[in-house]
Amino acid sequence: MPHLVIYYTPNLDDAIDMRQLCRTLADVMLAQTDEAAKPVFPRGGTRVLAYPATHFAISDGGAAGRAAGGSGDYAFAYLNLRMGRGRSSAVHQQVGLALQKACETFFEPVFQQRHIGVTVQIDEGTEVFDVKLSNLHPLFNKN
């Protein structure tokens, strides 16, 4: 953990470099520090994954967008950051605002081209089962 998962409409593939968005968001996450100036997220555990939706329906199917002089080609991206418990509300807000800012910058050209909705959500919850199998963490825990 943390895992940031992006679900998006595939009509964004022609407008966004999704690989670059993933890298940008991972870098934003890794830059976050808590009240004690310690990293909020572990380097070896930070993951950002993006999945295009094979099937989707958005709003009215484009009618209002066409009536407003646009293409009616609506797009959507849902970003959900799932993190483990234990971080303060201030850190949650800080991380959320940092991701929001990165998304605003990254998606701005798309907002100029088409109608789009972007949601950024952070979840923190109680796990009912949690196991991690990884050989990534030792790469970053060397002194």
MODELLER restraints for C-alpha pairs under 7 A, 6 or more apart:
rsr = mdl.restraints
at = mdl.atoms
rsr.add(forms.Gaussian(group=physical.xy_distance, feature=features.Distance(at['CA:1:A'], at['CA:45:A']), mean=5.17, stdev=0.5))
rsr.add(forms.Gaussian(group=physical.xy_distance, feature=features.Distance(at['CA:1:A'], at['CA:46:A']), mean=6.10, stdev=0.5))
rsr.add(forms.Gaussian(group=physical.xy_distance, feature=features.Distance(at['CA:1:A'], at['CA:83:A']), mean=5.73, stdev=0.5))
rsr.add(forms.Gaussian(group=physical.xy_distance, feature=features.Distance(at['CA:1:A'], at['CA:84:A']), mean=6.45, stdev=0.5))
rsr.add(forms.Gaussian(group=physical.xy_distance, feature=features.Distance(at['CA:2:A'], at['CA:41:A']), mean=6.73, stdev=0.5))
rsr.add(forms.Gaussian(group=physical.xy_distance, feature=features.Distance(at['CA:2:A'], at['CA:45:A']), mean=6.20, stdev=0.5))
rsr.add(forms.Gaussian(group=physical.xy_distance, feature=features.Distance(at['CA:2:A'], at['CA:46:A']), mean=5.19, stdev=0.5))
rsr.add(forms.Gaussian(group=physical.xy_distance, feature=features.Distance(at['CA:2:A'], at['CA:47:A']), mean=6.48, stdev=0.5))
rsr.add(forms.Gaussian(group=physical.xy_distance, feature=features.Distance(at['CA:2:A'], at['CA:81:A']), mean=6.89, stdev=0.5))
rsr.add(forms.Gaussian(group=physical.xy_distance, feature=features.Distance(at['CA:2:A'], at['CA:82:A']), mean=5.72, stdev=0.5))
rsr.add(forms.Gaussian(group=physical.xy_distance, feature=features.Distance(at['CA:2:A'], at['CA:83:A']), mean=4.57, stdev=0.5))
rsr.add(forms.Gaussian(group=physical.xy_distance, feature=features.Distance(at['CA:2:A'], at['CA:84:A']), mean=6.88, stdev=0.5))
rsr.add(forms.Gaussian(group=physical.xy_distance, feature=features.Distance(at['CA:3:A'], at['CA:46:A']), mean=6.11, stdev=0.5))
rsr.add(forms.Gaussian(group=physical.xy_distance, feature=features.Distance(at['CA:3:A'], at['CA:47:A']), mean=4.91, stdev=0.5))
rsr.add(forms.Gaussian(group=physical.xy_distance, feature=features.Distance(at['CA:3:A'], at['CA:48:A']), mean=5.91, stdev=0.5))
rsr.add(forms.Gaussian(group=physical.xy_distance, feature=features.Distance(at['CA:3:A'], at['CA:81:A']), mean=5.70, stdev=0.5))
rsr.add(forms.Gaussian(group=physical.xy_distance, feature=features.Distance(at['CA:3:A'], at['CA:82:A']), mean=5.37, stdev=0.5))
rsr.add(forms.Gaussian(group=physical.xy_distance, feature=features.Distance(at['CA:3:A'], at['CA:83:A']), mean=6.69, stdev=0.5))
rsr.add(forms.Gaussian(group=physical.xy_distance, feature=features.Distance(at['CA:4:A'], at['CA:47:A']), mean=6.19, stdev=0.5))
rsr.add(forms.Gaussian(group=physical.xy_distance, feature=features.Distance(at['CA:4:A'], at['CA:48:A']), mean=4.65, stdev=0.5))
rsr.add(forms.Gaussian(group=physical.xy_distance, feature=features.Distance(at['CA:4:A'], at['CA:49:A']), mean=6.36, stdev=0.5))
rsr.add(forms.Gaussian(group=physical.xy_distance, feature=features.Distance(at['CA:4:A'], at['CA:79:A']), mean=6.63, stdev=0.5))
rsr.add(forms.Gaussian(group=physical.xy_distance, feature=features.Distance(at['CA:4:A'], at['CA:80:A']), mean=5.50, stdev=0.5))
rsr.add(forms.Gaussian(group=physical.xy_distance, feature=features.Distance(at['CA:4:A'], at['CA:81:A']), mean=4.15, stdev=0.5))
rsr.add(forms.Gaussian(group=physical.xy_distance, feature=features.Distance(at['CA:4:A'], at['CA:82:A']), mean=6.28, stdev=0.5))
rsr.add(forms.Gaussian(group=physical.xy_distance, feature=features.Distance(at['CA:5:A'], at['CA:48:A']), mean=5.83, stdev=0.5))
rsr.add(forms.Gaussian(group=physical.xy_distance, feature=features.Distance(at['CA:5:A'], at['CA:49:A']), mean=4.93, stdev=0.5))
rsr.add(forms.Gaussian(group=physical.xy_distance, feature=features.Distance(at['CA:5:A'], at['CA:50:A']), mean=5.85, stdev=0.5))
rsr.add(forms.Gaussian(group=physical.xy_distance, feature=features.Distance(at['CA:5:A'], at['CA:79:A']), mean=5.69, stdev=0.5))
rsr.add(forms.Gaussian(group=physical.xy_distance, feature=features.Distance(at['CA:5:A'], at['CA:80:A']), mean=5.30, stdev=0.5))
rsr.add(forms.Gaussian(group=physical.xy_distance, feature=features.Distance(at['CA:5:A'], at['CA:81:A']), mean=6.41, stdev=0.5))
rsr.add(forms.Gaussian(group=physical.xy_distance, feature=features.Distance(at['CA:6:A'], at['CA:49:A']), mean=6.06, stdev=0.5))
rsr.add(forms.Gaussian(group=physical.xy_distance, feature=features.Distance(at['CA:6:A'], at['CA:50:A']), mean=4.43, stdev=0.5))
rsr.add(forms.Gaussian(group=physical.xy_distance, feature=features.Distance(at['CA:6:A'], at['CA:51:A']), mean=6.08, stdev=0.5))
rsr.add(forms.Gaussian(group=physical.xy_distance, feature=features.Distance(at['CA:6:A'], at['CA:77:A']), mean=6.67, stdev=0.5))
rsr.add(forms.Gaussian(group=physical.xy_distance, feature=features.Distance(at['CA:6:A'], at['CA:78:A']), mean=5.55, stdev=0.5))
rsr.add(forms.Gaussian(group=physical.xy_distance, feature=features.Distance(at['CA:6:A'], at['CA:79:A']), mean=4.46, stdev=0.5))
rsr.add(forms.Gaussian(group=physical.xy_distance, feature=features.Distance(at['CA:6:A'], at['CA:80:A']), mean=6.48, stdev=0.5))
rsr.add(forms.Gaussian(group=physical.xy_distance, feature=features.Distance(at['CA:7:A'], at['CA:50:A']), mean=5.92, stdev=0.5))
rsr.add(forms.Gaussian(group=physical.xy_distance, feature=features.Distance(at['CA:7:A'], at['CA:51:A']), mean=4.95, stdev=0.5))
rsr.add(forms.Gaussian(group=physical.xy_distance, feature=features.Distance(at['CA:7:A'], at['CA:52:A']), mean=5.78, stdev=0.5))
rsr.add(forms.Gaussian(group=physical.xy_distance, feature=features.Distance(at['CA:7:A'], at['CA:53:A']), mean=6.51, stdev=0.5))
rsr.add(forms.Gaussian(group=physical.xy_distance, feature=features.Distance(at['CA:7:A'], at['CA:77:A']), mean=5.74, stdev=0.5))
rsr.add(forms.Gaussian(group=physical.xy_distance, feature=features.Distance(at['CA:7:A'], at['CA:78:A']), mean=5.19, stdev=0.5))
rsr.add(forms.Gaussian(group=physical.xy_distance, feature=features.Distance(at['CA:7:A'], at['CA:79:A']), mean=6.59, stdev=0.5))
rsr.add(forms.Gaussian(group=physical.xy_distance, feature=features.Distance(at['CA:8:A'], at['CA:51:A']), mean=6.33, stdev=0.5))
rsr.add(forms.Gaussian(group=physical.xy_distance, feature=features.Distance(at['CA:8:A'], at['CA:52:A']), mean=4.88, stdev=0.5))
rsr.add(forms.Gaussian(group=physical.xy_distance, feature=features.Distance(at['CA:8:A'], at['CA:53:A']), mean=5.86, stdev=0.5))
rsr.add(forms.Gaussian(group=physical.xy_distance, feature=features.Distance(at['CA:8:A'], at['CA:76:A']), mean=5.61, stdev=0.5))
rsr.add(forms.Gaussian(group=physical.xy_distance, feature=features.Distance(at['CA:8:A'], at['CA:77:A']), mean=4.20, stdev=0.5))
rsr.add(forms.Gaussian(group=physical.xy_distance, feature=features.Distance(at['CA:8:A'], at['CA:78:A']), mean=6.21, stdev=0.5))
rsr.add(forms.Gaussian(group=physical.xy_distance, feature=features.Distance(at['CA:9:A'], at['CA:52:A']), mean=5.50, stdev=0.5))
rsr.add(forms.Gaussian(group=physical.xy_distance, feature=features.Distance(at['CA:9:A'], at['CA:53:A']), mean=5.35, stdev=0.5))
rsr.add(forms.Gaussian(group=physical.xy_distance, feature=features.Distance(at['CA:9:A'], at['CA:75:A']), mean=5.72, stdev=0.5))
rsr.add(forms.Gaussian(group=physical.xy_distance, feature=features.Distance(at['CA:9:A'], at['CA:76:A']), mean=5.57, stdev=0.5))
rsr.add(forms.Gaussian(group=physical.xy_distance, feature=features.Distance(at['CA:9:A'], at['CA:77:A']), mean=6.59, stdev=0.5))
rsr.add(forms.Gaussian(group=physical.xy_distance, feature=features.Distance(at['CA:10:A'], at['CA:52:A']), mean=5.07, stdev=0.5))
rsr.add(forms.Gaussian(group=physical.xy_distance, feature=features.Distance(at['CA:10:A'], at['CA:53:A']), mean=6.27, stdev=0.5))
rsr.add(forms.Gaussian(group=physical.xy_distance, feature=features.Distance(at['CA:11:A'], at['CA:75:A']), mean=6.52, stdev=0.5))
rsr.add(forms.Gaussian(group=physical.xy_distance, feature=features.Distance(at['CA:12:A'], at['CA:75:A']), mean=6.61, stdev=0.5))
rsr.add(forms.Gaussian(group=physical.xy_distance, feature=features.Distance(at['CA:15:A'], at['CA:110:A']), mean=6.50, stdev=0.5))
rsr.add(forms.Gaussian(group=physical.xy_distance, feature=features.Distance(at['CA:22:A'], at['CA:48:A']), mean=5.51, stdev=0.5))
rsr.add(forms.Gaussian(group=physical.xy_distance, feature=features.Distance(at['CA:22:A'], at['CA:49:A']), mean=6.71, stdev=0.5))
rsr.add(forms.Gaussian(group=physical.xy_distance, feature=features.Distance(at['CA:25:A'], at['CA:99:A']), mean=6.73, stdev=0.5))
rsr.add(forms.Gaussian(group=physical.xy_distance, feature=features.Distance(at['CA:26:A'], at['CA:46:A']), mean=6.81, stdev=0.5))
rsr.add(forms.Gaussian(group=physical.xy_distance, feature=features.Distance(at['CA:26:A'], at['CA:47:A']), mean=6.78, stdev=0.5))
rsr.add(forms.Gaussian(group=physical.xy_distance, feature=features.Distance(at['CA:26:A'], at['CA:48:A']), mean=6.12, stdev=0.5))
rsr.add(forms.Gaussian(group=physical.xy_distance, feature=features.Distance(at['CA:28:A'], at['CA:98:A']), mean=6.85, stdev=0.5))
rsr.add(forms.Gaussian(group=physical.xy_distance, feature=features.Distance(at['CA:28:A'], at['CA:99:A']), mean=6.87, stdev=0.5))
rsr.add(forms.Gaussian(group=physical.xy_distance, feature=features.Distance(at['CA:29:A'], at['CA:41:A']), mean=6.87, stdev=0.5))
rsr.add(forms.Gaussian(group=physical.xy_distance, feature=features.Distance(at['CA:30:A'], at['CA:41:A']), mean=6.10, stdev=0.5))
rsr.add(forms.Gaussian(group=physical.xy_distance, feature=features.Distance(at['CA:30:A'], at['CA:43:A']), mean=6.60, stdev=0.5))
rsr.add(forms.Gaussian(group=physical.xy_distance, feature=features.Distance(at['CA:32:A'], at['CA:39:A']), mean=5.94, stdev=0.5))
rsr.add(forms.Gaussian(group=physical.xy_distance, feature=features.Distance(at['CA:32:A'], at['CA:40:A']), mean=5.62, stdev=0.5))
rsr.add(forms.Gaussian(group=physical.xy_distance, feature=features.Distance(at['CA:32:A'], at['CA:95:A']), mean=6.78, stdev=0.5))
rsr.add(forms.Gaussian(group=physical.xy_distance, feature=features.Distance(at['CA:33:A'], at['CA:39:A']), mean=4.35, stdev=0.5))
rsr.add(forms.Gaussian(group=physical.xy_distance, feature=features.Distance(at['CA:33:A'], at['CA:40:A']), mean=5.02, stdev=0.5))
rsr.add(forms.Gaussian(group=physical.xy_distance, feature=features.Distance(at['CA:34:A'], at['CA:40:A']), mean=5.66, stdev=0.5))
rsr.add(forms.Gaussian(group=physical.xy_distance, feature=features.Distance(at['CA:34:A'], at['CA:91:A']), mean=6.16, stdev=0.5))
rsr.add(forms.Gaussian(group=physical.xy_distance, feature=features.Distance(at['CA:43:A'], at['CA:140:A']), mean=6.65, stdev=0.5))
rsr.add(forms.Gaussian(group=physical.xy_distance, feature=features.Distance(at['CA:44:A'], at['CA:136:A']), mean=5.24, stdev=0.5))
rsr.add(forms.Gaussian(group=physical.xy_distance, feature=features.Distance(at['CA:44:A'], at['CA:137:A']), mean=4.52, stdev=0.5))
rsr.add(forms.Gaussian(group=physical.xy_distance, feature=features.Distance(at['CA:44:A'], at['CA:140:A']), mean=6.35, stdev=0.5))
rsr.add(forms.Gaussian(group=physical.xy_distance, feature=features.Distance(at['CA:45:A'], at['CA:137:A']), mean=6.90, stdev=0.5))
rsr.add(forms.Gaussian(group=physical.xy_distance, feature=features.Distance(at['CA:58:A'], at['CA:74:A']), mean=6.72, stdev=0.5))
rsr.add(forms.Gaussian(group=physical.xy_distance, feature=features.Distance(at['CA:62:A'], at['CA:72:A']), mean=3.79, stdev=0.5))
rsr.add(forms.Gaussian(group=physical.xy_distance, feature=features.Distance(at['CA:62:A'], at['CA:73:A']), mean=5.98, stdev=0.5))
rsr.add(forms.Gaussian(group=physical.xy_distance, feature=features.Distance(at['CA:62:A'], at['CA:74:A']), mean=6.20, stdev=0.5))
rsr.add(forms.Gaussian(group=physical.xy_distance, feature=features.Distance(at['CA:63:A'], at['CA:72:A']), mean=6.13, stdev=0.5))
rsr.add(forms.Gaussian(group=physical.xy_distance, feature=features.Distance(at['CA:65:A'], at['CA:71:A']), mean=6.32, stdev=0.5))
rsr.add(forms.Gaussian(group=physical.xy_distance, feature=features.Distance(at['CA:65:A'], at['CA:72:A']), mean=4.30, stdev=0.5))
rsr.add(forms.Gaussian(group=physical.xy_distance, feature=features.Distance(at['CA:66:A'], at['CA:72:A']), mean=4.69, stdev=0.5))
rsr.add(forms.Gaussian(group=physical.xy_distance, feature=features.Distance(at['CA:73:A'], at['CA:114:A']), mean=6.66, stdev=0.5))
rsr.add(forms.Gaussian(group=physical.xy_distance, feature=features.Distance(at['CA:73:A'], at['CA:115:A']), mean=7.00, stdev=0.5))
rsr.add(forms.Gaussian(group=physical.xy_distance, feature=features.Distance(at['CA:74:A'], at['CA:114:A']), mean=6.62, stdev=0.5))
rsr.add(forms.Gaussian(group=physical.xy_distance, feature=features.Distance(at['CA:74:A'], at['CA:115:A']), mean=5.11, stdev=0.5))
rsr.add(forms.Gaussian(group=physical.xy_distance, feature=features.Distance(at['CA:74:A'], at['CA:116:A']), mean=5.61, stdev=0.5))
rsr.add(forms.Gaussian(group=physical.xy_distance, feature=features.Distance(at['CA:75:A'], at['CA:115:A']), mean=6.41, stdev=0.5))
rsr.add(forms.Gaussian(group=physical.xy_distance, feature=features.Distance(at['CA:75:A'], at['CA:116:A']), mean=4.56, stdev=0.5))
rsr.add(forms.Gaussian(group=physical.xy_distance, feature=features.Distance(at['CA:75:A'], at['CA:117:A']), mean=6.45, stdev=0.5))
rsr.add(forms.Gaussian(group=physical.xy_distance, feature=features.Distance(at['CA:76:A'], at['CA:116:A']), mean=5.36, stdev=0.5))
rsr.add(forms.Gaussian(group=physical.xy_distance, feature=features.Distance(at['CA:76:A'], at['CA:117:A']), mean=4.71, stdev=0.5))
rsr.add(forms.Gaussian(group=physical.xy_distance, feature=features.Distance(at['CA:76:A'], at['CA:118:A']), mean=5.73, stdev=0.5))
rsr.add(forms.Gaussian(group=physical.xy_distance, feature=features.Distance(at['CA:77:A'], at['CA:117:A']), mean=6.43, stdev=0.5))
rsr.add(forms.Gaussian(group=physical.xy_distance, feature=features.Distance(at['CA:77:A'], at['CA:118:A']), mean=4.83, stdev=0.5))
rsr.add(forms.Gaussian(group=physical.xy_distance, feature=features.Distance(at['CA:77:A'], at['CA:119:A']), mean=6.41, stdev=0.5))
rsr.add(forms.Gaussian(group=physical.xy_distance, feature=features.Distance(at['CA:78:A'], at['CA:118:A']), mean=5.88, stdev=0.5))
rsr.add(forms.Gaussian(group=physical.xy_distance, feature=features.Distance(at['CA:78:A'], at['CA:119:A']), mean=4.85, stdev=0.5))
rsr.add(forms.Gaussian(group=physical.xy_distance, feature=features.Distance(at['CA:78:A'], at['CA:120:A']), mean=6.24, stdev=0.5))
rsr.add(forms.Gaussian(group=physical.xy_distance, feature=features.Distance(at['CA:79:A'], at['CA:119:A']), mean=5.97, stdev=0.5))
rsr.add(forms.Gaussian(group=physical.xy_distance, feature=features.Distance(at['CA:79:A'], at['CA:120:A']), mean=4.76, stdev=0.5))
rsr.add(forms.Gaussian(group=physical.xy_distance, feature=features.Distance(at['CA:79:A'], at['CA:121:A']), mean=6.15, stdev=0.5))
rsr.add(forms.Gaussian(group=physical.xy_distance, feature=features.Distance(at['CA:80:A'], at['CA:120:A']), mean=6.03, stdev=0.5))
rsr.add(forms.Gaussian(group=physical.xy_distance, feature=features.Distance(at['CA:80:A'], at['CA:121:A']), mean=4.84, stdev=0.5))
rsr.add(forms.Gaussian(group=physical.xy_distance, feature=features.Distance(at['CA:80:A'], at['CA:122:A']), mean=5.73, stdev=0.5))
rsr.add(forms.Gaussian(group=physical.xy_distance, feature=features.Distance(at['CA:81:A'], at['CA:121:A']), mean=6.19, stdev=0.5))
rsr.add(forms.Gaussian(group=physical.xy_distance, feature=features.Distance(at['CA:81:A'], at['CA:122:A']), mean=4.65, stdev=0.5))
rsr.add(forms.Gaussian(group=physical.xy_distance, feature=features.Distance(at['CA:81:A'], at['CA:123:A']), mean=6.14, stdev=0.5))
rsr.add(forms.Gaussian(group=physical.xy_distance, feature=features.Distance(at['CA:82:A'], at['CA:122:A']), mean=5.93, stdev=0.5))
rsr.add(forms.Gaussian(group=physical.xy_distance, feature=features.Distance(at['CA:82:A'], at['CA:123:A']), mean=4.89, stdev=0.5))
rsr.add(forms.Gaussian(group=physical.xy_distance, feature=features.Distance(at['CA:82:A'], at['CA:124:A']), mean=5.93, stdev=0.5))
rsr.add(forms.Gaussian(group=physical.xy_distance, feature=features.Distance(at['CA:83:A'], at['CA:123:A']), mean=6.43, stdev=0.5))
rsr.add(forms.Gaussian(group=physical.xy_distance, feature=features.Distance(at['CA:83:A'], at['CA:124:A']), mean=5.27, stdev=0.5))
rsr.add(forms.Gaussian(group=physical.xy_distance, feature=features.Distance(at['CA:84:A'], at['CA:124:A']), mean=5.79, stdev=0.5))
rsr.add(forms.Gaussian(group=physical.xy_distance, feature=features.Distance(at['CA:84:A'], at['CA:125:A']), mean=6.76, stdev=0.5))
rsr.add(forms.Gaussian(group=physical.xy_distance, feature=features.Distance(at['CA:85:A'], at['CA:124:A']), mean=5.82, stdev=0.5))
rsr.add(forms.Gaussian(group=physical.xy_distance, feature=features.Distance(at['CA:85:A'], at['CA:125:A']), mean=6.33, stdev=0.5))
rsr.add(forms.Gaussian(group=physical.xy_distance, feature=features.Distance(at['CA:100:A'], at['CA:120:A']), mean=6.84, stdev=0.5))
